[in-house]
Amino acid sequence: MTIEIGQKAPNFSVKDQNGDIITLEQYKGKKVVLYFYPRDSTPGCTAQACDLRDNYTTLLEQGYVVLGISTDTEKKHQNFIAKYQLPFPLLADTEKEVHELYGTWQLKKFMGRESMGTVRTTFIIDENGLIEEIISKVKTKEHAAQILK
């Protein structure tokens, strides 16, 4: 599926790190940063999460809710959050359903090999549930600045 700016963001229902069901619908009226990332505790993903953590107060002040999502399990998310004191929920899309909805589960090429995986992408969703911005060239160490620009 291809998501475009201005269209309604696909709703989803998925568990967070605590096993609580999270839906996009429950954030209606708020600006949502929905960031898809490949794996907990890998260098790029850790840099991205920590940059968002370090700028979390500013993001909140600007009215954003931050939701990270990967195909990792709830337990892996719990460990990642605990290790890096992440203040926002991480969603466990182990069945890749949300990734498929947002078109972030794709064929990737790395060092001559092809495999399916998460394409690091951030969707900024406005208060009405519309896609306001899509960040496909994520700078992991400066991601909050990309969002707040």
BAFI-3210 file (N, C-alpha, C; in Angstrom, 3 decimals, decimal comma, padded with zeros to 6 digits):
// residues 149
n [1|2|3|4|5|6|7|8|9|10|11|12|13|14|15|16|17|18|19|20|21|22|23|24|25|26|27|28|29|30|31|32|33|34|35|36|37|38|39|40|41|42|43|44|45|46|47|48|49|50|51|52|53|54|55|56|57|58|59|60|61|62|63|64|65|66|67|68|69|70|71|72|73|74|75|76|77|78|79|80|81|82|83|84|85|86|87|88|89|90|91|92|93|94|95|96|97|98|99|100|101|102|103|104|105|106|107|108|109|110|111|112|113|114|115|116|117|118|119|120|121|122|123|124|125|126|127|128|129|130|131|132|133|134|135|136|137|138|139|140|141|142|143|144|145|146|147|148|149]
n.u [000,846|000,457|001,047|-000,042|000,592|-001,909|-003,928|-006,229|-004,941|-004,287|-006,200|-005,261|-004,798|-002,950|-000,674|001,064|004,237|003,446|001,386|-001,006|-003,754|-003,341|-004,700|-004,821|-006,950|-007,536|-005,964|-007,032|-007,422|-004,983|-001,552|000,315|003,361|004,336|006,595|008,331|010,632|013,498|014,675|014,861|017,482|019,578|022,293|021,482|018,720|018,694|020,028|018,135|015,838|016,871|017,445|014,864|013,918|015,598|014,635|012,044|010,432|010,237|008,909|006,463|005,617|005,109|002,846|002,867|002,387|004,328|004,909|006,570|007,228|007,820|008,702|009,400|009,002|006,766|008,209|010,896|010,626|010,043|012,511|014,183|013,073|013,493|016,314|017,145|015,629|013,206|010,566|008,185|005,560|006,209|005,243|004,260|004,376|004,211|003,045|003,221|001,137|000,449|002,672|002,286|-000,078|000,873|002,814|005,490|006,841|009,023|010,903|014,310|017,672|020,863|024,266|024,516|022,594|019,150|016,229|013,155|012,009|011,736|011,277|012,741|010,730|008,870|005,717|003,849|000,992|-001,901|-004,188|-006,682|-006,407|-005,161|-002,535|000,157|002,827|005,516|008,384|010,947|013,640|015,204|017,112|018,863|020,199|019,305|016,579|014,391|014,702|014,103|011,390|010,411|010,984]
n.v [-001,184|002,257|005,175|008,512|012,024|013,947|012,076|009,968|008,539|005,102|003,261|001,314|-001,551|-002,675|-004,319|-002,742|-002,438|-003,357|-005,041|-003,816|-002,808|-000,680|001,852|003,835|005,506|006,223|008,409|010,555|013,992|014,679|015,323|012,915|011,176|008,621|006,254|003,974|001,417|-000,747|-002,667|-003,304|-002,147|-002,056|-000,315|002,028|002,200|002,500|004,957|006,601|006,273|007,244|009,890|010,852|010,449|012,240|014,637|014,637|016,153|018,613|017,768|016,964|019,448|020,710|019,453|016,812|013,252|010,428|007,412|004,452|001,797|-001,570|-004,860|-006,310|-008,207|-007,795|-008,214|-007,749|-005,057|-004,070|-004,492|-002,836|-000,304|-000,126|-000,266|002,083|004,080|004,979|007,216|006,846|004,832|001,615|-000,198|-003,511|-005,008|-007,770|-009,450|-008,020|-006,520|-003,759|-002,650|-003,548|-002,148|000,474|000,331|-000,187|-002,563|-004,081|-005,267|-005,353|-004,388|-005,351|-005,316|-006,885|-008,813|-009,777|-009,200|-009,329|-006,595|-003,971|-000,743|002,095|004,620|007,591|008,714|011,608|012,474|014,381|016,221|015,510|013,028|012,793|012,241|014,215|014,588|012,718|011,147|009,845|009,696|009,227|010,715|009,263|010,244|012,792|012,969|014,086|016,807|016,764|016,231|018,427|020,619]
n.w [000,000|-000,725|000,963|001,101|001,486|003,017|002,873|004,735|007,643|007,969|010,297|013,138|015,255|017,804|020,057|022,788|024,543|027,023|026,587|026,255|024,244|021,554|019,579|016,605|016,468|019,116|019,559|018,328|017,675|018,557|017,596|015,966|016,024|014,259|014,186|012,252|012,685|012,238|014,299|017,820|019,947|018,069|016,439|014,778|015,299|018,049|018,297|017,046|018,719|021,133|020,447|020,054|022,639|024,066|023,152|023,837|025,639|024,314|021,995|023,142|024,147|021,759|021,072|020,200|020,103|020,603|018,973|018,683|016,403|015,642|014,427|016,577|019,665|022,518|024,893|024,084|023,492|026,069|027,345|025,789|026,253|029,036|029,193|027,889|028,994|027,707|027,095|025,743|024,214|022,699|019,929|019,247|016,447|015,557|013,691|011,431|010,405|010,663|009,496|006,871|006,246|006,198|004,306|004,905|005,089|003,205|000,326|000,842|000,113|001,048|001,293|-001,033|-000,609|-000,598|001,267|003,127|005,047|007,553|006,372|007,367|008,374|009,024|009,964|010,178|011,717|011,621|013,833|012,926|011,950|009,513|007,121|007,539|007,044|005,597|006,489|004,895|004,551|007,046|009,558|011,885|014,181|014,372|014,390|015,782|015,209|012,495|012,613|014,052|012,479]
ca.u [000,000|001,192|000,428|000,303|000,265|-003,278|-004,924|-006,516|-004,001|-004,979|-006,306|-004,677|-004,978|-001,770|-000,269|002,298|005,190|002,777|000,278|-002,217|-004,117|-003,222|-005,260|-004,576|-008,196|-007,537|-005,170|-007,726|-007,335|-003,573|-000,616|001,011|004,582|004,348|007,861|008,632|012,074|013,758|014,913|015,307|018,873|020,591|022,875|020,662|017,429|018,971|020,310|016,866|015,004|017,480|017,251|013,470|013,864|016,271|013,841|010,653|009,716|009,947|007,870|005,212|005,249|004,587|001,578|003,040|002,438|005,315|004,704|007,526|006,658|008,682|008,177|009,890|007,998|006,515|009,320|012,061|010,318|010,202|013,953|014,704|012,579|014,176|017,743|017,404|014,654|012,370|009,339|007,026|005,258|006,677|004,200|004,777|003,671|004,877|002,418|003,515|-000,120|000,514|003,710|001,647|-001,014|001,620|003,761|006,876|007,440|009,411|012,141|015,468|018,952|021,970|025,496|024,280|021,523|017,796|015,352|012,049|012,278|011,135|011,903|012,649|009,868|008,066|004,499|003,305|-000,453|-002,466|-005,253|-007,863|-006,094|-004,643|-001,081|000,652|004,182|006,159|009,845|011,497|015,098|015,339|018,449|018,628|020,740|018,704|015,208|013,479|014,828|013,359|009,969|010,090|011,418]
ca.v [000,000|003,511|006,226|009,820|013,185|014,415|011,011|009,515|007,518|003,844|002,938|000,019|-002,038|-003,501|-004,266|-002,049|-003,236|-003,904|-005,889|-003,000|-002,557|000,714|002,138|005,206|006,230|006,765|009,636|011,586|015,277|014,922|015,078|011,655|010,780|007,155|005,955|002,568|001,182|-002,183|-003,568|-002,785|-002,322|-001,998|001,028|003,093|002,278|003,045|006,395|007,260|006,275|008,124|011,268|011,191|010,530|013,456|015,783|014,266|017,266|019,578|017,170|017,073|020,871|021,039|018,743|015,492|011,967|009,612|005,964|003,683|000,505|-002,506|-006,224|-006,960|-008,647|-006,949|-008,410|-007,018|-003,631|-003,771|-004,429|-001,655|000,858|-000,105|-000,013|003,454|004,975|005,596|007,684|006,673|003,419|000,912|-001,115|-004,812|-005,434|-009,043|-010,056|-007,082|-005,998|-002,302|-002,404|-003,744|-001,030|001,704|000,105|-000,127|-003,899|-004,135|-005,947|-004,485|-004,926|-004,975|-006,061|-007,865|-009,753|-009,252|-009,794|-008,474|-005,941|-002,662|000,448|003,133|005,700|008,249|009,372|012,596|012,435|015,560|016,026|014,948|011,686|012,852|012,211|015,579|014,510|011,403|011,287|008,569|009,752|009,490|010,902|008,646|011,041|014,130|012,742|015,062|018,046|016,576|016,305|019,765|021,680]
ca.w [000,000|-000,747|001,766|000,574|002,316|002,848|003,005|006,097|008,109|008,282|011,715|013,475|016,622|018,054|021,464|023,140|025,315|028,214|026,179|026,112|022,853|021,138|018,257|016,174|016,760|020,483|019,580|017,546|018,359|018,876|016,508|016,247|015,316|014,182|013,519|011,986|012,743|012,053|015,430|019,104|020,394|017,012|016,530|014,198|015,988|019,380|018,110|016,743|019,922|022,137|019,995|020,369|024,102|024,512|022,703|024,101|026,270|023,245|021,156|023,903|024,180|020,426|020,914|019,573|020,785|019,887|019,002|017,893|016,015|014,923|014,467|017,796|020,638|023,684|025,836|023,561|023,682|027,506|027,616|025,085|027,014|030,343|029,009|027,432|029,645|026,675|027,736|024,860|023,960|021,511|019,493|018,813|015,223|015,250|012,502|010,336|009,854|010,558|008,488|005,559|006,062|005,932|003,215|005,386|005,025|001,800|-000,053|001,069|-000,341|001,934|001,020|-002,078|-000,249|-000,562|002,273|003,525|006,317|007,804|005,801|008,394|007,882|010,052|009,500|011,096|011,515|012,276|014,829|012,264|011,462|008,143|006,984|007,359|006,493|005,574|006,495|004,431|004,712|008,480|010,134|013,194|015,277|014,316|013,936|016,394|014,440|011,245|012,952|014,577|011,535]
c.u [000,893|000,404|000,884|-000,112|-001,153|-004,331|-005,120|-005,527|-004,776|-005,008|-005,686|-004,999|-003,837|-001,372|001,009|003,160|004,563|001,622|-001,043|-002,473|-004,073|-003,852|-004,905|-005,772|-008,182|-006,731|-005,796|-007,726|-005,915|-002,738|000,210|002,250|004,597|005,609|008,117|010,147|012,324|013,837|015,343|016,804|019,907|021,105|021,989|019,347|017,591|019,237|019,016|015,991|015,555|017,376|015,816|013,277|014,436|015,489|012,350|009,848|009,325|008,850|006,503|004,708|004,662|003,303|001,665|002,942|003,412|004,989|005,752|006,900|007,690|008,035|008,680|008,734|007,834|007,689|010,569|011,858|010,501|011,681|014,578|014,321|013,335|015,643|018,029|016,421|013,800|011,020|008,074|006,799|005,904|005,648|004,820|003,952|004,284|004,300|002,575|002,266|-000,076|001,572|003,110|000,693|-000,296|002,690|005,216|007,543|007,746|010,663|013,286|016,712|020,039|023,144|025,256|023,183|020,180|017,008|014,229|012,381|011,580|011,952|011,662|011,904|009,091|006,893|004,059|001,833|-001,063|-003,636|-006,516|-007,604|-005,599|-003,116|-000,615|002,030|004,665|007,661|010,432|013,022|015,384|016,811|018,330|019,102|020,130|017,221|014,218|013,519|014,078|011,848|009,565|010,375|010,311]
c.v [001,251|004,568|007,568|010,919|013,638|013,337|010,635|008,413|006,239|003,599|001,566|-000,308|-003,022|-003,339|-003,446|-002,979|-003,887|-004,826|-005,139|-002,749|-001,049|000,832|003,572|006,076|006,874|008,066|010,748|012,888|015,624|014,688|013,845|011,523|009,259|006,768|004,452|002,411|-000,317|-003,037|-002,829|-003,075|-002,471|-000,553|002,161|003,289|002,844|004,544|007,159|007,369|007,231|009,590|011,719|011,323|011,870|014,722|015,597|015,420|018,303|019,047|017,267|018,512|021,327|020,263|017,368|014,354|011,130|008,135|005,320|002,343|-000,308|-003,890|-006,995|-007,288|-007,635|-007,024|-007,648|-005,519|-003,229|-003,594|-003,171|-000,380|000,987|000,293|001,455|004,478|005,727|005,969|007,480|005,190|002,900|-000,157|-002,361|-005,335|-006,743|-009,733|-009,169|-006,468|-004,479|-001,911|-002,525|-002,589|000,236|001,540|000,131|-001,502|-004,167|-004,975|-004,951|-005,192|-004,423|-005,896|-007,206|-008,874|-009,035|-009,971|-008,811|-007,861|-004,593|-001,572|001,572|004,354|006,280|008,950|010,358|012,749|013,599|015,198|015,401|013,558|011,648|012,848|013,630|015,580|013,063|011,655|009,931|008,536|010,177|009,632|010,443|009,500|012,434|014,043|013,729|016,376|017,939|016,731|017,741|020,899|022,650]
c.w [000,000|000,005|001,198|001,543|001,981|002,991|004,465|006,468|008,427|009,787|011,940|014,922|016,866|019,522|021,642|023,988|026,545|027,880|026,073|024,629|022,589|019,748|017,889|016,553|018,146|020,602|018,735|018,350|018,774|017,624|016,888|015,370|015,388|013,425|013,474|011,959|012,721|013,326|016,681|019,300|019,287|016,974|015,994|014,940|017,397|019,288|017,871|017,992|020,975|021,740|020,293|021,880|024,589|024,156|022,999|024,699|025,221|022,333|021,842|023,915|022,847|020,111|020,290|020,576|019,959|020,090|018,102|017,563|015,239|015,018|015,686|018,744|021,773|024,659|025,371|023,732|025,145|027,843|027,014|025,844|028,340|030,190|028,680|028,003|028,615|027,279|026,903|024,590|022,676|021,183|018,875|017,642|014,712|014,012|011,260|009,711|009,669|009,520|007,080|005,246|005,618|004,853|003,629|005,443|003,562|001,593|000,084|000,544|000,578|001,658|000,022|-001,783|-000,263|000,527|002,585|004,885|006,408|007,135|006,803|007,818|009,047|009,388|010,578|010,733|012,292|013,201|014,240|011,684|010,028|008,143|006,646|006,691|006,556|005,501|006,120|004,506|006,151|008,853|011,582|014,362|015,359|013,967|014,530|015,629|013,109|011,499|013,295|013,598|011,174]
res [m|t|i|e|i|g|q|k|a|p|n|f|s|v|k|d|q|n|g|d|i|i|t|l|e|q|y|k|g|k|k|v|v|l|y|f|y|p|r|d|s|t|p|g|c|t|a|q|a|c|d|l|r|d|n|y|t|t|l|l|e|q|g|y|v|v|l|g|i|s|t|d|t|e|k|k|h|q|n|f|i|a|k|y|q|l|p|f|p|l|l|a|d|t|e|k|e|v|h|e|l|y|g|t|w|q|l|k|k|f|m|g|r|e|s|m|g|t|v|r|t|t|f|i|i|d|e|n|g|l|i|e|e|i|i|s|k|v|k|t|k|e|h|a|a|q|i|l|k]
***
